[in-house]
Amino acid sequence: MTTPIRLVVADDHPVVRDGLRALIEATPGIELLGEATTGDEAIEIARRVRPDVVLMDLAMPGRNGIEATREIASNGWASAVLILTMFADDESIFAAMRAGARGYLLKDAGHDEMRRAIEGVGSGEAIFGAGVAQRMVGFFARARELGVQPFPELTDREREVLAEIARGAGNATIAQHLGISVKTVRNHVSTILSKLMVVDRAQAIVRAREAGLGVREDRPRRADT
C-alpha cells in the first residue's frame, strides 16, 4: 500500500479550510494531519507533526505565509510548502520562492489541479499553477530583454557560485576562484539548490545555462603568491 501524503493546511478563512478538508477527505492517498489559522500555528504544527506538505496561505494574522514558509523550509523538517493564495503578483511569487516554497497555486485552481500539485510537491517536485508559470515565463523574458540579472531570488554571491557551477567547477575550484572557503561554497550550494527548488547540481546547471549563466570561458586562475 502506498504511504499517504501527510498534509497540514494553513489558512485563516474557515470557508477555505472547509473546502480543502472536503477535497482531502475525498482524495485517496492524502491524509490531513492538522489545520492552522496563523503563520505561528503553521510553524508549530509543522514542528510537531513533520508533515510531507504544508498548504500555506500568504495573508494570515501574526507571521504571514512568507515568514512561516521561511521558518519551515530552513529548519530541516523535510516539509515542503505549497503556497495557495489569491496573490498572483511577481513580488509575492518570488518572495515565496526566496522563502523556500516548493510550489505556488492560486485559489481559483480546480480540484484536480490542486490534487496534482499536492501529490507533486509531496513527491519532491516543484509545482506552479498554469497562471503562475505564465507570469514567471513573462518575468524572465522581460528580464532578459532589459538585461536584468537572472534568478532575482539569489544574492550576488550565490549567483556567482551558480555561474561557476554552470561552468562545471567543483567546490574546491569555486572556492579558489572566489577567494572563499570550501565550507562557505558548500553552504552557498545548499542554499542555491533550495532557492531554485532543484534536487542536485545537474538540475541547477540546466537552470543556470537556460538563463545564460556558465557559457563564458572560465576566468584565469589567480597566480599563487
C-alpha beads as a LAMMPS data file, in Angstrom:
LAMMPS data file: protein, C-alpha beads

225 atoms
224 bonds

1 atom types
1 bond types

-500.0 500.0 xlo xhi
-500.0 500.0 ylo yhi
-500.0 500.0 zlo zhi

Masses

1 110.0

Atoms # bond

1 1 1 0.000 0.000 0.000
2 1 1 1.298 3.454 -0.916
3 1 1 2.114 5.688 2.047
4 1 1 -0.288 8.651 2.068
5 1 1 0.960 12.219 1.706
6 1 1 0.708 13.789 5.159
7 1 1 -0.710 17.316 4.872
8 1 1 -1.226 20.389 7.043
9 1 1 -3.496 23.231 5.901
10 1 1 -2.720 26.823 6.959
11 1 1 -5.415 29.377 6.118
12 1 1 -7.301 31.837 8.297
13 1 1 -10.569 31.600 6.331
14 1 1 -12.937 28.879 7.646
15 1 1 -14.686 28.540 4.285
16 1 1 -11.375 27.825 2.539
17 1 1 -10.367 25.293 5.184
18 1 1 -13.768 23.583 4.942
19 1 1 -13.405 23.276 1.163
20 1 1 -9.868 21.932 1.407
21 1 1 -10.879 19.469 4.108
22 1 1 -13.679 18.149 1.900
23 1 1 -11.272 17.814 -1.040
24 1 1 -8.690 15.976 1.054
25 1 1 -11.229 13.623 2.616
26 1 1 -12.438 12.716 -0.880
27 1 1 -8.914 12.143 -2.213
28 1 1 -7.262 8.770 -1.573
29 1 1 -3.573 9.000 -0.723
30 1 1 -3.702 12.326 1.175
31 1 1 -4.029 12.451 4.968
32 1 1 -4.906 15.681 6.783
33 1 1 -2.830 15.983 9.976
34 1 1 -3.905 19.408 11.161
35 1 1 -5.136 22.909 10.395
36 1 1 -3.615 26.282 11.270
37 1 1 -5.144 29.748 11.165
38 1 1 -1.926 31.778 11.604
39 1 1 1.654 31.560 10.448
40 1 1 2.792 30.831 14.001
41 1 1 0.336 27.945 14.289
42 1 1 1.555 26.566 10.956
43 1 1 5.149 26.602 12.204
44 1 1 4.230 24.921 15.484
45 1 1 2.162 22.174 13.846
46 1 1 4.879 21.548 11.230
47 1 1 7.479 21.319 14.010
48 1 1 5.332 18.864 15.955
49 1 1 3.984 16.503 13.262
50 1 1 6.546 16.969 10.420
51 1 1 4.072 16.741 7.500
52 1 1 5.131 16.000 3.951
53 1 1 3.346 19.117 2.667
54 1 1 2.116 22.350 4.231
55 1 1 -0.583 24.014 2.128
56 1 1 0.072 27.659 3.023
57 1 1 -1.918 30.863 2.561
58 1 1 0.102 34.082 2.305
59 1 1 -2.087 36.588 4.180
60 1 1 -2.590 35.387 7.752
61 1 1 -2.506 37.029 11.196
62 1 1 0.795 37.184 13.048
63 1 1 3.646 35.861 10.963
64 1 1 2.408 35.728 7.385
65 1 1 2.766 32.851 4.957
66 1 1 6.122 34.036 3.614
67 1 1 7.648 34.215 7.091
68 1 1 6.145 30.868 8.067
69 1 1 7.431 29.285 4.852
70 1 1 10.931 30.590 5.506
71 1 1 10.887 29.155 9.039
72 1 1 9.605 25.762 7.939
73 1 1 11.937 25.493 4.934
74 1 1 15.033 26.465 6.912
75 1 1 14.600 24.042 9.820
76 1 1 15.291 20.780 8.025
77 1 1 11.918 19.245 8.840
78 1 1 11.564 17.816 5.302
79 1 1 8.190 19.532 4.951
80 1 1 7.557 21.024 1.518
81 1 1 5.472 24.214 1.391
82 1 1 2.865 24.652 -1.333
83 1 1 1.516 28.209 -1.433
84 1 1 -2.235 28.540 -2.031
85 1 1 -3.225 32.195 -2.362
86 1 1 -5.165 34.850 -4.234
87 1 1 -1.997 36.879 -4.876
88 1 1 -0.618 36.454 -8.408
89 1 1 1.800 39.419 -8.483
90 1 1 5.506 38.958 -9.222
91 1 1 6.566 40.230 -5.797
92 1 1 4.511 37.627 -3.934
93 1 1 5.584 34.782 -6.227
94 1 1 9.293 35.486 -5.952
95 1 1 9.109 36.257 -2.237
96 1 1 7.609 32.777 -1.762
97 1 1 10.344 31.227 -3.895
98 1 1 13.055 33.036 -1.954
99 1 1 11.484 31.823 1.281
100 1 1 11.770 28.214 0.084
101 1 1 8.280 27.354 -1.199
102 1 1 8.209 24.300 -3.456
103 1 1 5.054 25.300 -5.289
104 1 1 2.620 28.138 -5.883
105 1 1 -1.077 27.803 -6.714
106 1 1 -3.887 30.308 -6.974
107 1 1 -7.103 29.704 -5.075
108 1 1 -9.108 29.517 -8.274
109 1 1 -7.318 26.266 -9.158
110 1 1 -9.607 23.333 -9.803
111 1 1 -9.717 20.299 -7.537
112 1 1 -7.763 18.128 -9.994
113 1 1 -5.020 20.749 -10.347
114 1 1 -4.806 21.138 -6.569
115 1 1 -4.644 17.392 -6.018
116 1 1 -1.876 17.023 -8.614
117 1 1 0.049 19.900 -7.042
118 1 1 -0.144 18.379 -3.562
119 1 1 0.973 15.000 -4.899
120 1 1 3.760 16.563 -6.972
121 1 1 5.176 18.688 -4.166
122 1 1 4.834 15.739 -1.795
123 1 1 6.984 13.630 -4.110
124 1 1 9.706 16.274 -4.398
125 1 1 8.653 18.204 -7.498
126 1 1 8.408 21.973 -7.883
127 1 1 4.854 22.798 -8.948
128 1 1 3.410 26.052 -10.242
129 1 1 -0.121 26.675 -11.421
130 1 1 -0.609 27.499 -15.087
131 1 1 -1.251 31.196 -14.470
132 1 1 1.739 31.489 -12.150
133 1 1 4.019 29.687 -14.601
134 1 1 2.983 32.094 -17.354
135 1 1 3.833 35.069 -15.143
136 1 1 7.241 33.565 -14.363
137 1 1 7.993 32.980 -18.038
138 1 1 6.937 36.543 -18.820
139 1 1 9.045 37.917 -15.984
140 1 1 12.202 36.160 -17.123
141 1 1 11.582 37.128 -20.749
142 1 1 11.280 40.804 -19.745
143 1 1 14.331 40.474 -17.543
144 1 1 16.426 39.168 -20.429
145 1 1 15.225 41.977 -22.692
146 1 1 16.122 44.578 -20.069
147 1 1 19.409 42.959 -19.141
148 1 1 18.211 42.169 -15.614
149 1 1 20.221 39.613 -13.671
150 1 1 18.648 36.136 -13.742
151 1 1 17.399 34.464 -10.567
152 1 1 16.403 37.513 -8.517
153 1 1 15.887 35.255 -5.516
154 1 1 19.666 34.722 -5.300
155 1 1 22.174 37.073 -3.733
156 1 1 25.040 38.372 -5.886
157 1 1 27.452 35.897 -4.285
158 1 1 25.042 32.991 -4.784
159 1 1 24.696 33.980 -8.431
160 1 1 28.499 33.946 -8.780
161 1 1 28.628 30.470 -7.268
162 1 1 25.837 29.298 -9.574
163 1 1 27.737 30.613 -12.605
164 1 1 30.772 28.615 -11.504
165 1 1 28.612 25.514 -11.041
166 1 1 27.221 26.013 -14.542
167 1 1 30.784 26.013 -15.883
168 1 1 31.289 22.602 -14.275
169 1 1 33.556 23.763 -11.447
170 1 1 33.747 21.727 -8.259
171 1 1 33.571 23.207 -4.782
172 1 1 37.349 23.464 -4.348
173 1 1 37.735 25.258 -7.681
174 1 1 34.867 27.622 -6.888
175 1 1 36.437 28.409 -3.515
176 1 1 39.739 29.240 -5.223
177 1 1 38.134 31.381 -7.921
178 1 1 36.015 33.392 -5.475
179 1 1 38.509 33.556 -2.636
180 1 1 36.227 31.870 -0.085
181 1 1 36.402 28.635 1.901
182 1 1 35.136 25.301 0.630
183 1 1 32.719 25.176 3.590
184 1 1 31.261 28.532 2.540
185 1 1 30.870 27.229 -1.014
186 1 1 29.017 24.164 0.275
187 1 1 26.672 26.396 2.252
188 1 1 26.029 28.564 -0.815
189 1 1 25.383 25.491 -2.982
190 1 1 22.853 24.134 -0.480
191 1 1 21.048 27.484 -0.391
192 1 1 21.080 27.770 -4.191
193 1 1 19.541 24.309 -4.646
194 1 1 16.832 25.201 -2.148
195 1 1 16.029 28.573 -3.705
196 1 1 15.980 27.177 -7.247
197 1 1 13.933 24.208 -5.993
198 1 1 16.166 21.641 -7.678
199 1 1 17.429 18.419 -6.148
200 1 1 21.039 18.364 -7.338
201 1 1 23.823 20.223 -9.152
202 1 1 22.870 18.717 -12.507
203 1 1 19.423 20.319 -12.388
204 1 1 20.979 23.584 -11.192
205 1 1 23.328 23.538 -14.186
206 1 1 20.388 23.106 -16.562
207 1 1 18.512 26.018 -14.977
208 1 1 21.613 28.212 -14.983
209 1 1 22.532 27.536 -18.599
210 1 1 18.961 28.133 -19.731
211 1 1 19.309 31.572 -18.122
212 1 1 22.630 32.217 -19.890
213 1 1 24.993 31.528 -16.993
214 1 1 28.124 29.453 -17.395
215 1 1 28.505 29.942 -21.156
216 1 1 31.645 32.050 -20.922
217 1 1 35.164 30.739 -20.568
218 1 1 36.341 30.244 -17.009
219 1 1 38.343 33.252 -15.956
220 1 1 42.094 32.654 -15.487
221 1 1 43.073 31.444 -12.078
222 1 1 44.947 33.854 -9.882
223 1 1 48.634 33.175 -9.734
224 1 1 49.902 31.898 -6.372
225 1 1 51.970 34.440 -4.479

Bonds

1 1 1 2
2 1 2 3
3 1 3 4
4 1 4 5
5 1 5 6
6 1 6 7
7 1 7 8
8 1 8 9
9 1 9 10
10 1 10 11
11 1 11 12
12 1 12 13
13 1 13 14
14 1 14 15
15 1 15 16
16 1 16 17
17 1 17 18
18 1 18 19
19 1 19 20
20 1 20 21
21 1 21 22
22 1 22 23
23 1 23 24
24 1 24 25
25 1 25 26
26 1 26 27
27 1 27 28
28 1 28 29
29 1 29 30
30 1 30 31
31 1 31 32
32 1 32 33
33 1 33 34
34 1 34 35
35 1 35 36
36 1 36 37
37 1 37 38
38 1 38 39
39 1 39 40
40 1 40 41
41 1 41 42
42 1 42 43
43 1 43 44
44 1 44 45
45 1 45 46
46 1 46 47
47 1 47 48
48 1 48 49
49 1 49 50
50 1 50 51
51 1 51 52
52 1 52 53
53 1 53 54
54 1 54 55
55 1 55 56
56 1 56 57
57 1 57 58
58 1 58 59
59 1 59 60
60 1 60 61
61 1 61 62
62 1 62 63
63 1 63 64
64 1 64 65
65 1 65 66
66 1 66 67
67 1 67 68
68 1 68 69
69 1 69 70
70 1 70 71
71 1 71 72
72 1 72 73
73 1 73 74
74 1 74 75
75 1 75 76
76 1 76 77
77 1 77 78
78 1 78 79
79 1 79 80
80 1 80 81
81 1 81 82
82 1 82 83
83 1 83 84
84 1 84 85
85 1 85 86
86 1 86 87
87 1 87 88
88 1 88 89
89 1 89 90
90 1 90 91
91 1 91 92
92 1 92 93
93 1 93 94
94 1 94 95
95 1 95 96
96 1 96 97
97 1 97 98
98 1 98 99
99 1 99 100
100 1 100 101
101 1 101 102
102 1 102 103
103 1 103 104
104 1 104 105
105 1 105 106
106 1 106 107
107 1 107 108
108 1 108 109
109 1 109 110
110 1 110 111
111 1 111 112
112 1 112 113
113 1 113 114
114 1 114 115
115 1 115 116
116 1 116 117
117 1 117 118
118 1 118 119
119 1 119 120
120 1 120 121
121 1 121 122
122 1 122 123
123 1 123 124
124 1 124 125
125 1 125 126
126 1 126 127
127 1 127 128
128 1 128 129
129 1 129 130
130 1 130 131
131 1 131 132
132 1 132 133
133 1 133 134
134 1 134 135
135 1 135 136
136 1 136 137
137 1 137 138
138 1 138 139
139 1 139 140
140 1 140 141
141 1 141 142
142 1 142 143
143 1 143 144
144 1 144 145
145 1 145 146
146 1 146 147
147 1 147 148
148 1 148 149
149 1 149 150
150 1 150 151
151 1 151 152
152 1 152 153
153 1 153 154
154 1 154 155
155 1 155 156
156 1 156 157
157 1 157 158
158 1 158 159
159 1 159 160
160 1 160 161
161 1 161 162
162 1 162 163
163 1 163 164
164 1 164 165
165 1 165 166
166 1 166 167
167 1 167 168
168 1 168 169
169 1 169 170
170 1 170 171
171 1 171 172
172 1 172 173
173 1 173 174
174 1 174 175
175 1 175 176
176 1 176 177
177 1 177 178
178 1 178 179
179 1 179 180
180 1 180 181
181 1 181 182
182 1 182 183
183 1 183 184
184 1 184 185
185 1 185 186
186 1 186 187
187 1 187 188
188 1 188 189
189 1 189 190
190 1 190 191
191 1 191 192
192 1 192 193
193 1 193 194
194 1 194 195
195 1 195 196
196 1 196 197
197 1 197 198
198 1 198 199
199 1 199 200
200 1 200 201
201 1 201 202
202 1 202 203
203 1 203 204
204 1 204 205
205 1 205 206
206 1 206 207
207 1 207 208
208 1 208 209
209 1 209 210
210 1 210 211
211 1 211 212
212 1 212 213
213 1 213 214
214 1 214 215
215 1 215 216
216 1 216 217
217 1 217 218
218 1 218 219
219 1 219 220
220 1 220 221
221 1 221 222
222 1 222 223
223 1 223 224
224 1 224 225
